[in-house]
Amino acid sequence: MTWWIWVLAAAVLMAAGYAVVALPRQRERKAQLRTAWAAAHAALERASISRDAAPGEHLEAEQLLARATALAAEAGGPRAAQTVREQARRADRLWQEAARG
């Protein structure tokens, strides 16, 4: 009759072991995702500022920023955030080069 106590104890130990391993990993993934999106949004802001400061229009940079903004609106994972950041940085570079002449 006491065998079910051992089964229950084993199940509780397995659940505790899983929680000890899974919870820190999950927190780390969430922190990495927040960091990636913060960098992506900062790059978008910088590109917008460069766009406002650049004289005239630059079609390629406008398209890059539009794609990056659309992708940011959809959110997504770290790869999406990296893509947004790269596109925004390229657009920023293009506008800065256009502003220099």
Secondary structure, DSSP 8 states (H G I E B T S, - for coil): -THHHHHHHHHHHHHHHHHHHHHHHHHHHHHHHHHHHHHHHHHHHHHHHHHHHSSS--HHHHHHHHHHHHHHHH--SHHHHHHHHHHHHHHHHHHHHHHH-
